[in-house]
């Protein structure tokens, strides 16, 4: 197949951790051709959506992992599969790319389905599953956020469209910084904040579970660094091998059909203790860590699901 990756610059990725690189590497191993371009290289012109980028050859060699072909502009309808893989922020630039990709999907299979990526923001989709999530508030009002903390005590406050653990704050009942944080975020954008009851179980880890076409294929545990509340690997969280509990399989069984039915082939969910905290559909990570821990080719499972839809 002809496969394109809409992603951040591939020459700058960590080949031992980046999930997009692993997916592209597996595509190449399966005989598919790989073309890469960046979101800024998307073009709509008189009814045609195209992108300017490069065909690539990939190798698992540190510092020498990619060879670029000639720079060229190709119509996206010429590809069999396009991966929507740039990292957030989930801003209007990101949203615009989903509109453009939607113009070629499903004749060209876009993974994940761009319509539902746009309508399934990670921290909002979980709100549809109240029985699975900790107490949560989405609000811009400082008064409402204060009331939420009075009711739940120890809380987490974070940007609604953030990623990688950036801007995540734990506020205990005695912490006097809520108003200052609210003022800071309000000065940055017009978006509401999300607040959740703090889950002490995070000290034992924040579990990333990977689902392929709605089915769980494994998990890694991300343990916060000493002195940290956040467990994201971007901020020093340590990945470790772990299995799935009955509760986690129950969570996956409940949310899996919605993901599968709406074209979300590769998804990473976050679970702390018994509670679902995020459903990541934009650019989920964790493939390489899971493959090393479990000895299972997760990228192969993802490609098998895609190839079945293209056959």
N, C-alpha and C positions, 0 to 999 in steps of 0.2 A: 504494500500500500504506500501511497504518498502521504506522509505525515508532517504536519507543521506544529511547532511549539511557539506560542505567544508567551514570552517569558522575559525575565530580567536577563542582562547580558550573561550568556553561557560561559564566556571566558573567565568570569569572576566567581563562579560557584565553587563550593567545597565538594569535590567529587566523592568524598567519603561520607557525606551527610545529605547532600541535596537530592530531594525526591524527583525533581524535574530531570536532572542529569540521569538518574537511575532509570526513569521511564524511557528517556530517549535512547539510552544505552541498550535497554532491552528491546526497543523497537528495531534498532539497527541489527541486533543479534538475530531477530526473527525475520530479517530480510527486507524490512521496510526502509524506504529512504526518509531521511530526516532533514527538515528545513526549519531554521529558527529565525524569528524576527521579534522586535520589541514593540510594545503597545504604541509607541510614538510613530511607528512605521506603518500603521494601518491607514488605508486610503479608501474613501468612498468617492466615486467619480461617475456621474451619469448612470446610476443604477448598478455599477460594478464595485464589489468590495475586493481590494487587493492589499498586498503587503510587500514591503521591500526588505529582503533579508538574504540569507545565505544557506545553501546546502552545506551540511557538515558531516565530517567523519570524526567519530569519538573514540577515545582510548582511555583506559584507566591508568593514566600516568600522571603523577603530580607535576604540575607546571607545564604539561604538554598533552592536555586532554582533548584538544579540539583542533581540527584543521578546517578552515573555512573555504568554501568554493567561491566563485565569483558572486558579487553582489548583484541581485536581480529583483525585479518586481513581478510577482505572480498573482493571478486571480485566485482568491481563496476557494472558489468552486472547483479548482483543479485538484484539490486535495481530497483524500478519502476521510482523513481525521485531522482535526485541529484541537490542540490542547490549550485551554485557557489556564495559564500557569503563572502569570506575574503575581508577585506578592502584593498584598494590600499596602497602603491605605485604600479602603473601600470608599473612594471619593467619586466626584462626578466624572473624572477621567476614566476611572475603572468602569463605572456604570456605562459610559458612552461606548466602550469597547464591547460590552455585552450586547448593546443594541446593534452594532455593526455585525458582530458574529451571528446574531440571530437571523440576519438576512440570508445566510448561506446554510443554516441548520434547518432541518435535519438531512438535506441532500448531502451535504458534507457534515459528518458527525462531529459536533463540538462537545468536548468533554472538559468539565461538566456542562450540561445544558445551560446556555447563557441566560435564558429567560428566568430559570429558577435560581441560578446563582445570584442574579440581581434581586430576586424576591425572597431569598433565603439568607439574609445576613446572619452571620454566625451567632451573634448574641440575641437576635430577635426570633429566629426559628425555634429556639428552645422554649419560648414563651407559649407555644402551642401544646406543650407537654407539661402542664402544671404539676401533675402527680409525680413527675420524675425529677423536678428541679427544686433547689432550695428557694426560700422566699426571695423574691426579686422585685425590684422597682425600676422602671424607666421613667425619668422625669428630669426636667430642667429647673424646676422650682426648688430653691433652697429650703423653703418651709417644708415641702413634701419630703425631701431627703432627710431633714432633721427628724421629722416624725418617724420615718422608716428606721433611723438609728435608735430612737427612743424605744421603739417596739422590739427591735432585734438585738440591740446592744452592739456587739462586735460585728462590723460590716466591711465589705470590700466595695470600693468605688473605682470605676474605670471608664474610659471613653467608650461610647457605644460602638464606634467603628475602628477601634485600635487593633493592634496585633502584636504578637511577639512579647507580650508582657509589658509593653510600654505604657506608662501612665496608670499603672495599677497601684492603688493605695489601700492599705488596711487601716481602718479607723476604729479604735476601741472607744468605749463610752466616755473615757476621760480625755480623749484626744481633742484638742482645740482647733484643729486645722480644717474642719469641714468647710467653713465659710471661705477660707483662703483658697482651698482647692477649687471650690465652686467658682469663685471669682476668676481664678486662673483659666479654668476650662471655658468659662463664658466669654473670656476675652479672646480665646483662640478660634472659636467657631460658634455656630448657632444650634448645635446638636444637643440633645439631652444626654444625660449620664445614665449609666446603669449601676445599680447598687444591688448587692446580694449579701445575704447573711453569711458571715464568715464560717467556714467549715474547718474545725480544728484537725480533721483527718488529713488536711493537705500536708501536714508535717510528715506523714507516711508516704506522700506522693500524690501526684495528679496524673491519672492514667489516661494515655492516648490510645484509643481503640480505633483500628482501621477497619472500615467496611468497604467491600467491593460489591457493587450492584445490590446494596442493601443487606449483605451478609457479613458478619464479623469474621475476619481472617487472623486476628491476633492483636496483641497489645504490648505497649511498653509502659513502664512506670517512670515518671519524671520526678525526681526527688529534689526539693529546694536546697540550694546551697545554705550553709550555716548562716543564720542571721537574716535569711530571705523568706518572704512570704510567697513570692512567685516561683513557680517550678519550671517555667519555659526554658528550653535549652538555650535560647538566645541570651538569657541572662544568668547562665551558669547552672541551670538544673542538670542533674545527673541522670542519664537514662539507665534503667536496669531491667532485667528480664522478669516477666510476670505473666501469669495466666489470667483467664476470665472467670469471674464469679457467677453464680446463678443470677444475682441481681443485675449484673452487667449484660448477661445474655437476655434477660427479660427486657432491659432498656433497648437493646438492639432489635429485638423482635417487635417492639412497639413502633420504633421510628423507622426501621428498615424499609417497610413497604412504601412509605411516603417518599423516601429518598430514591428508591428504585423506580417508582412510578413517575418520578419527575426528573429522570435522566441524570441523577447524581451518582456517577459510577465510582468515583474515588472520594471517600469522605473520611475525615478524622473527627471523632467525638472525644470530648474531655469529660472524665468522670472523677469526682472526688468522693471517697467513701461510697455511699449509696446514691449519690446525686449527680445527675447530668448537668453540666455547667455551660458547655458550648457544643455546637455542631458546625464543624469547619468544612465548608464546601468551596471556598475561593481558591486556596492554594495549600491544601493540607500537606503535612510533612510526616516523617517517621518511618518511611519505607525501609531505608537502609539499616537503621537501628534494629527494627523488627527482624529483618532478614538475618542479621548477624546473630541475634539472640536465639531465634527459633529455627534457623537453618532452612527456612521456607522461602521460595522465590515469589515474593508478593507482587513484584512488577509483572511476572509471568501471569499471575492470576488476573491482574487488571487488564493485560493485553488479551487474554483469552476471552474476557467479558466483552471487550471492544470488538474483537474479530468476529465473535458470534453475532453481534449486532450488524456487522458489515457484510456478513455472508449471505 
